[in-house]
Amino acid sequence: MDLRLAGRTVIVTGASSGVGLATARMLLAEGAHVAGCAREIGRLRAAFEGIGDPAALHLATCDVTDRESVEQFVAGVVERFGGVDGLVCNAGRSLMATLPGTTDDQIREEFELKIFGSWNLVRATRAALAESESGSVVNVNAILSRQPETKLAVTSAARAALLNLTHSMAEELAADGTRVNSVLLGLVDTGQWRRRFESSGTDLDYDDWSAEIAADRGIALGRFGTAEEVAFPILTLLSPLAGYTTGSSIDVGGGVGRYI
């Protein structure tokens, strides 16, 4: 199926690993131009070594919480490719901590990353997206935004704020012809979970360890998702074929969502 992404320019934040890297790879395979950013340029370049046509790729360091850094990055993308058609706001992390175990600085950092990690990119690309025939923004969020967990209390709250903001963005940017949607993740097999496994001290192998967590969390499919399984719905929302979809969210959680 042709998603009509060939030749379109898409920015992907947090592109050096996990969902961001999988999304960028899939976009390149579709013939899109990809502008990827991350905090560590060396790691970013290493992740893309040998992937895709270098002429279709722009890599740069960017701190998504810093407005000036974002504006410089976006200006470089527009100079390189002539515009922006899509934006994937993927930079993020989870803070495994209860409310009593979270410092004030950690709370501020979580909200700053979740909110400004999207809003800085959206306002920097707004004019370019408006010039596209089908501008699209996808905020990579989490099912935690609707179904909070006490062990991820502040992350859950920050993700709820981002989900709310995404709906406001969808209404605000509709006048430009730009769509804004969310993909809500459950448990996805990324570097964060691999690091937690390595520090867990378990005698289980990774597959059995992750299956136990999936069962404990009530994931209907009984396993973690893959980055590629998240990337595909992201590409679907970026596609002009989804031109009548805005302000929506897609769960990619293996059936972990319990809300109606």
Residue pairs with C-beta under 8 A, 6 or more apart in sequence:
3 30
3 235
3 236
3 238
3 239
3 241
4 239
4 240
4 241
5 27
5 30
5 31
5 32
5 86
5 235
5 238
5 239
6 30
6 31
6 32
7 31
7 32
7 33
8 32
8 33
8 85
8 86
8 132
8 238
9 32
9 33
9 34
9 35
9 77
9 81
9 82
9 83
9 84
9 85
9 86
10 27
10 32
10 33
10 34
10 35
10 84
10 85
10 86
10 87
10 88
10 238
11 35
11 36
11 37
11 74
11 77
11 84
11 86
11 87
11 88
11 121
11 125
12 20
12 23
12 24
12 27
12 34
12 35
12 36
12 37
12 88
12 90
13 20
13 36
13 37
13 38
13 62
13 64
13 88
13 89
13 90
13 91
13 117
13 121
14 20
14 37
14 38
14 64
14 90
14 91
14 92
14 140
15 21
15 23
15 24
15 34
15 36
15 37
15 38
15 44
15 47
15 48
15 59
15 90
16 36
16 38
16 40
16 43
16 44
16 47
17 43
17 47
17 190
17 191
18 188
18 190
18 191
18 192
18 227
19 90
19 140
19 185
19 188
19 190
19 227
19 230
19 231
19 234
20 36
20 38
20 88
20 90
20 91
20 140
21 47
21 48
21 227
22 226
22 227
22 228
22 230
22 231
23 88
23 90
23 227
23 230
23 231
23 234
23 235
24 34
24 36
24 48
25 51
25 52
25 231
26 228
26 231
26 232
26 235
27 34
27 235
27 238
28 34
28 51
28 52
28 53
28 56
28 57
29 52
30 235
31 56
32 56
32 86
33 56
33 57
33 58
33 81
34 52
34 56
34 57
34 58
35 57
35 58
35 59
35 60
35 73
35 76
35 77
35 80
35 81
35 84
36 44
36 48
36 57
36 58
36 59
36 60
37 44
37 59
37 60
37 61
37 62
37 64
37 73
37 91
38 44
38 61
38 62
38 91
39 61
39 62
39 63
40 61
41 59
41 60
41 61
44 59
44 61
45 59
48 57
48 59
51 57
58 76
58 77
58 80
58 81
60 73
60 76
62 69
62 70
62 72
62 73
63 69
63 70
64 70
64 89
64 91
64 113
64 116
64 117
64 120
64 121
65 112
65 113
65 116
65 117
65 120
66 120
67 116
67 120
67 124
70 120
70 121
70 124
71 124
73 124
74 84
74 121
74 124
74 125
74 128
77 84
78 84
78 128
83 128
83 131
83 132
84 125
84 128
84 129
84 132
84 135
85 129
85 132
85 133
85 134
85 135
85 136
85 238
86 129
86 132
86 135
86 136
86 137
86 138
86 238
87 121
87 122
87 125
87 129
87 136
87 137
87 138
88 137
88 138
88 140
88 234
88 238
89 117
89 118
89 121
89 122
89 137
89 138
89 139
89 140
90 140
91 113
91 117
92 113
92 114
92 117
92 140
93 113
93 192
94 142
94 144
94 152
94 155
94 192
95 102
95 106
95 110
95 152
95 154
95 155
96 151
96 152
96 196
97 106
97 151
97 152
97 153
97 154
98 150
98 151
98 153
99 150
99 153
99 154
102 153
102 154
106 154
107 154
110 154
110 155
110 157
110 158
111 154
111 157
111 158
111 161
113 158
114 155
114 158
114 159
114 161
114 162
115 158
115 161
115 162
115 165
118 139
118 162
118 165
118 166
118 169
119 165
119 169
122 137
122 169
122 173
122 180
125 137
126 173
126 176
126 178
128 135
129 135
129 136
129 137
129 173
129 176
129 178
130 173
130 176
130 177
130 178
132 177
132 178
133 240
134 177
134 179
134 240
134 243
135 173
135 176
135 177
135 178
135 179
136 178
136 179
136 180
136 181
136 237
136 238
136 239
136 242
137 169
137 173
137 178
137 179
137 180
137 181
138 180
138 181
138 182
138 183
138 234
138 237
138 238
139 162
139 166
139 180
139 181
139 182
139 183
140 182
140 183
140 185
140 230
140 234
141 159
141 162
141 163
141 166
141 182
141 183
141 184
141 185
141 249
142 155
142 159
142 184
142 185
142 186
143 184
143 185
143 186
143 251
143 253
143 256
143 257
144 152
144 155
144 156
144 159
144 160
145 156
145 159
145 160
145 162
145 163
145 182
145 184
146 160
146 163
146 184
146 257
146 259
147 256
147 257
147 258
147 259
148 156
148 157
148 160
149 156
163 182
163 184
163 249
166 180
166 181
166 182
166 247
166 249
167 247
169 180
170 179
170 180
170 181
170 246
170 247
171 247
173 179
173 180
174 246
179 237
179 242
179 243
179 245
179 246
180 246
180 247
181 237
181 242
181 245
181 246
181 247
181 248
181 249
181 250
182 248
182 249
182 250
183 230
183 233
183 234
183 237
183 249
183 250
183 252
184 249
184 250
184 251
184 252
184 253
184 257
185 225
185 230
185 252
185 253
186 217
186 219
186 225
186 251
186 252
186 253
186 254
186 256
186 257
187 193
187 210
187 213
187 214
187 217
187 219
187 224
187 225
187 253
187 254
187 256
188 224
188 225
188 226
188 227
188 229
188 230
188 252
189 210
189 224
189 225
189 226
189 227
190 227
193 210
193 224
194 206
197 206
197 209
197 210
200 209
202 209
204 212
210 223
210 224
211 222
211 223
213 224
214 221
214 222
214 223
214 224
214 254
215 222
217 256
218 256
218 258
219 253
219 254
219 255
219 256
220 254
220 255
220 256
221 254
221 255
222 254
223 254
224 254
225 252
225 253
225 254
229 252
230 252
233 250
233 252
236 242
237 245
237 250
251 257
